[in-house]
């Protein structure tokens, strides 16, 4: 079993990754900004630690990693899924 830290995991592809690792029995540290979605993730998963963090801020990432290591041990896997999607035309004009 692995120790996983994953960003942007509260919804969509990230949530599917969290489900995958959890079903395998891995311990997962989940970082996201969406508190409500993170709260919903805690239902029905194994070893899951949810941390509300903005991964665009270095100090928040460092604190999250330190908390994750203290909760589950050394990290084996990083899922770097966080991002912001902006919808626009090819030229960027709307």
Order of alpha helices (4+ residues) and beta strands (2+ residues): beta-alpha-beta-alpha-beta-alpha-beta
